[in-house]
Amino acid sequence: MAKKLVRSTQQKMLGGVCGGLAEYFDLDVSLVRLIFVGVALLTAILPMVLFYLIAWLVIPATSRQ
């Protein structure tokens, strides 16, 4: 079965985007959040905030089974 990118409902602080990316790439969620904050600081924050908001709307949430 192919991996699918979804927002995490278990590893979320705001929208679950970083948690979903961490699950997809098999990384620690704290590492993904640190990378996100680091890139946001380097790019003057606004582009990453826009990326996060768009990803929150586009990436589907995990379906509970």
N, C-alpha and C positions, 0 to 999 in steps of 0.2 A: 504494500500500500504506500503510495506517495505521501510525503509530508505536505501538510497544508498550513499556511500561515493564518493563525487566528489570534484574536485578543484573548489574553488569559483572564479567567475569572477567579483563579486561585492566587496568582502572583501579581496582584494589581494594587497600585497606590492611587492612581487617578483613573485612567481609562483602560489599563491593561496592555497597552501597546508594547512597552519595554518587556513586560513579562511574556508576551506572545513571541516577540523577537528572540528572547532568551531561550524559550522552549524550542523554537524552530531551529536555531543554530546550536543547540545543546551547550549553552553557556550559562554561567551563574547570572541571575537576574541583577544582582548588585553591580557586577561588572558592566552589564549593558546600560544600567542607569548612570554609572560613572562616565562611561564613554559618551552617552547622550548629553550629560551636563557639560563635559569637557568640550565637545563640539559646539554646543550652544554658546558657551563663553567665547570660543574662538570666532564664531560667526555673528557676534553681536546679538545673540539670543533670538531675535525675531524669525529668522528662517527656520530654526528648529521648532519654535512654537507653532509656526504654520504647518510644518511637516507633521508634528504630533497631532494637531487638530484634524488635518486631512486624513492621516492614518487612522485616527479614532473613528472617523466617519466611514472610511472605505473598508477597513479590515473587519470581517465579521467576528462576533464574539464566539467563544467556545460553546458548542451545543451540549447541554447536559444529557447524559444517557442513563 
